[in-house]
Amino acid sequence: MTFLFFNVAGSILFERSDAESASVVHEEMSLQALFPYVGGKNIERGMRVGYRDALDVFQVYEIRKVKTYEPDHYQELTAEHICISELTDEFFGDAEWTDISASEALGEILENTLWDVGNASTTIDSSANITMSNVWADVRTIERNWNCHIIPRVIVDSTGITARYLDITTAD
């Protein structure tokens, strides 16, 4: 599997295909991976790491923790999806929605963020009240009230991250 490493601004730093192991916990939107130590391609806290998932959708995670093992020369990273870290830092005010789609509600809370509403495969209308909280908490409220899944998708070109989307699907 090929991993791209990015700086916090989303520009590509380097590519690596030498992971010894990598595991994703989808429910927690977390990634853990083990790489051999390579000079010049050091993995550091705050970097971002991304890959194409099984559905060929690019996913990017922010590295929260790095352990370096000596003398074995390995680096183990623990990361969370960038939608969590970026949207937890953003705040949305109060809203009272009546009979609107999940896409409309999500569009309102994402308005002043780096993220946009992506593909929406559900058209169910619902209602909700939101009081001042972080945008990530509001995304989770929309999932519960509209009985849907909100799935992140990141677009990358040869230089770095160019777009961020939250797609809406019907809950299973």
C-alpha positions as CSV (number, residue, x, y, z in Angstrom):
1,M,0.0,0.0,0.0
2,T,1.3,3.5,-0.9
3,F,1.1,6.2,1.7
4,L,1.5,9.9,1.1
5,F,2.7,12.1,3.9
6,F,1.6,15.8,4.0
7,N,2.5,18.8,6.1
8,V,-0.3,20.5,8.1
9,A,-1.0,22.8,5.1
10,G,-1.8,19.7,3.0
11,S,1.3,19.8,0.7
12,I,2.9,16.4,-0.1
13,L,6.2,15.9,1.7
14,F,7.0,12.3,0.6
15,E,5.7,8.9,-0.4
16,R,6.3,5.6,1.3
17,S,5.3,2.0,0.3
18,D,7.2,0.2,3.1
19,A,4.7,-0.1,5.9
20,E,5.2,-3.2,7.9
21,S,1.6,-3.1,9.1
22,A,-1.4,-0.7,8.9
23,S,-4.8,-1.0,10.5
24,V,-7.8,1.3,10.4
25,V,-10.7,1.3,12.9
26,H,-13.5,2.7,10.7
27,E,-15.9,3.3,13.7
28,E,-13.2,5.5,15.4
29,M,-11.8,6.9,12.1
30,S,-8.3,6.0,13.4
31,L,-5.2,4.6,11.8
32,Q,-2.2,2.8,13.3
33,A,0.8,1.9,11.2
34,L,4.4,0.7,11.6
35,F,7.2,1.9,9.3
36,P,10.9,1.1,9.2
37,Y,13.0,4.2,10.1
38,V,14.2,6.0,6.9
39,G,16.5,9.0,7.2
40,G,15.0,12.0,5.3
41,K,11.5,10.5,5.6
42,N,11.0,10.8,9.3
43,I,7.4,10.6,10.6
44,E,6.5,13.3,13.0
45,R,3.5,14.3,15.1
46,G,1.3,16.8,13.3
47,M,2.0,15.5,9.9
48,R,-0.8,14.0,7.8
49,V,-0.7,10.6,6.2
50,G,-3.1,9.4,3.4
51,Y,-3.9,6.4,1.2
52,R,-6.5,5.0,-1.1
53,D,-9.0,2.8,0.8
54,A,-10.7,-0.4,-0.5
55,L,-13.3,1.7,-2.3
56,D,-10.5,3.8,-4.0
57,V,-11.4,6.8,-2.0
58,F,-8.5,8.9,-0.7
59,Q,-8.4,9.2,3.1
60,V,-6.1,11.4,5.2
61,Y,-5.3,11.2,8.9
62,E,-3.5,13.6,11.2
63,I,-0.7,11.9,13.1
64,R,-1.3,12.3,16.8
65,K,1.4,10.1,18.3
66,V,4.7,8.7,17.0
67,K,6.8,6.1,18.8
68,T,10.3,5.4,17.6
69,Y,11.7,2.0,18.5
70,E,15.5,1.7,18.9
71,P,17.6,-0.3,18.1
72,D,15.0,-1.9,15.8
73,H,14.7,1.4,13.8
74,Y,10.9,1.4,13.5
75,Q,8.4,4.2,13.8
76,E,4.8,3.5,14.9
77,L,2.2,6.1,14.2
78,T,-1.3,6.6,15.6
79,A,-3.6,9.0,13.7
80,E,-7.2,10.3,13.5
81,H,-9.0,11.3,10.4
82,I,-8.5,15.0,9.5
83,C,-12.2,15.6,9.4
84,I,-12.2,15.1,13.2
85,S,-9.2,17.3,13.9
86,E,-10.2,20.1,11.5
87,L,-14.0,20.1,12.3
88,T,-13.5,19.9,16.1
89,D,-11.5,23.2,15.9
90,E,-14.4,25.0,14.1
91,F,-17.6,26.2,15.9
92,F,-21.2,26.6,14.6
93,G,-23.8,28.7,16.4
94,D,-27.4,27.8,17.1
95,A,-29.8,26.4,14.5
96,E,-33.3,25.1,14.5
97,W,-34.1,23.1,11.4
98,T,-37.6,21.8,10.5
99,D,-38.2,19.3,7.7
100,I,-34.9,19.8,5.8
101,S,-32.6,17.3,4.2
102,A,-29.3,16.2,5.8
103,S,-27.5,17.7,2.9
104,E,-29.1,21.2,3.6
105,A,-28.3,20.9,7.3
106,L,-24.7,19.7,6.7
107,G,-24.2,22.6,4.2
108,E,-25.1,25.1,6.8
109,I,-22.7,23.8,9.4
110,L,-19.8,23.4,7.0
111,E,-20.2,26.9,5.5
112,N,-17.1,28.5,7.1
113,T,-14.9,25.4,7.1
114,L,-12.5,23.7,4.6
115,W,-15.1,21.0,4.1
116,D,-18.0,20.8,1.6
117,V,-21.0,18.6,1.2
118,G,-20.2,15.8,-1.2
119,N,-22.4,13.2,-2.7
120,A,-25.8,12.6,-1.0
121,S,-27.7,9.4,-1.5
122,T,-30.5,10.1,1.0
123,T,-33.3,12.5,0.6
124,I,-35.1,12.0,4.0
125,D,-36.2,15.3,5.7
126,S,-35.9,15.7,9.4
127,S,-35.7,18.3,12.1
128,A,-33.1,19.2,14.8
129,N,-32.0,21.9,17.2
130,I,-28.3,22.6,17.6
131,T,-26.8,24.9,20.2
132,M,-23.3,26.4,20.1
133,S,-20.9,23.5,19.7
134,N,-18.0,22.3,17.5
135,V,-18.8,21.4,13.9
136,W,-17.7,17.7,14.3
137,A,-20.3,17.3,17.1
138,D,-22.9,18.8,14.8
139,V,-22.0,16.4,12.0
140,R,-22.6,13.5,14.5
141,T,-26.0,15.1,15.4
142,I,-27.0,15.1,11.8
143,E,-26.0,11.5,11.5
144,R,-28.3,10.6,14.4
145,N,-31.3,12.8,13.5
146,W,-31.3,11.9,9.8
147,N,-30.3,8.3,10.4
148,C,-27.5,8.5,7.9
149,H,-23.8,7.9,7.6
150,I,-21.4,10.8,6.9
151,I,-18.3,9.6,5.2
152,P,-15.2,11.8,4.5
153,R,-13.5,11.9,1.1
154,V,-10.4,13.9,0.3
155,I,-9.2,14.9,-3.2
156,V,-5.4,14.9,-3.8
157,D,-3.4,15.9,-6.9
158,S,0.4,15.8,-7.5
159,T,1.1,18.7,-5.0
160,G,-1.3,17.9,-2.2
161,I,-4.8,18.1,-0.8
162,T,-7.1,20.1,-3.1
163,A,-10.6,19.4,-1.7
164,R,-12.4,17.8,1.3
165,Y,-16.0,16.4,1.2
166,L,-18.4,14.8,3.5
167,D,-20.6,12.3,1.6
168,I,-24.0,11.3,3.0
169,T,-25.3,7.8,2.7
170,T,-28.3,5.9,4.0
171,A,-27.7,4.1,7.3
172,D,-27.6,0.4,7.1
